[in-house]
């Protein structure tokens, strides 16, 4: 299957998904947690990242 065919297939599948199916996919991919919020293991607030870079010796 070519990249073009695969891309078309994925786009067509996405058009028919319900909101609940999208949420389930995002949870299975560990993007959202069980409450529907961004998974903190992978996403952090920009303020936390700025503080980390400001003090690289912080454990």
C-alpha positions in Angstrom: 0.0 0.0 0.0 1.4 3.4 -1.0 1.7 6.4 1.4 -1.1 8.1 -0.6 -3.4 5.2 -0.2 -2.7 4.8 3.5 -3.2 8.5 4.1 -6.5 8.5 2.2 -7.6 5.4 4.2 -6.8 7.1 7.6 -8.5 10.3 6.6 -11.7 8.4 5.6 -11.7 6.4 8.8 -11.3 9.6 10.9 -14.4 11.2 9.2 -16.7 8.5 10.5 -15.5 8.4 14.1 -17.7 9.6 17.0 -16.5 11.8 19.7 -16.3 8.9 22.1 -14.3 6.9 19.6 -11.8 9.7 19.3 -11.5 10.0 23.1 -10.9 6.3 23.3 -8.1 6.4 20.7 -6.4 9.3 22.5 -6.7 7.4 25.8 -5.2 4.2 24.3 -2.3 6.3 22.9 -1.7 7.7 26.4 -2.4 11.3 25.3 -5.5 11.6 27.5 -5.9 10.1 30.9 -9.0 8.3 32.1 -10.6 11.6 33.0 -10.1 13.0 29.5 -7.3 15.4 30.5 -3.8 15.5 29.0 -1.7 12.7 30.5 0.8 14.3 32.9 3.4 11.6 32.2 3.8 13.1 28.7 2.6 16.7 28.8 3.7 19.3 31.3 2.9 23.0 31.7 5.2 25.5 30.0 5.9 27.1 33.3 7.4 23.8 34.6 9.6 23.5 31.5 10.8 27.1 31.9 11.7 26.5 35.5 13.5 23.3 34.7 15.7 25.0 32.1 16.4 28.0 34.3 17.9 25.7 37.0 19.5 22.7 35.3 21.1 21.5 38.6 17.7 21.0 40.2 16.9 17.3 40.8 
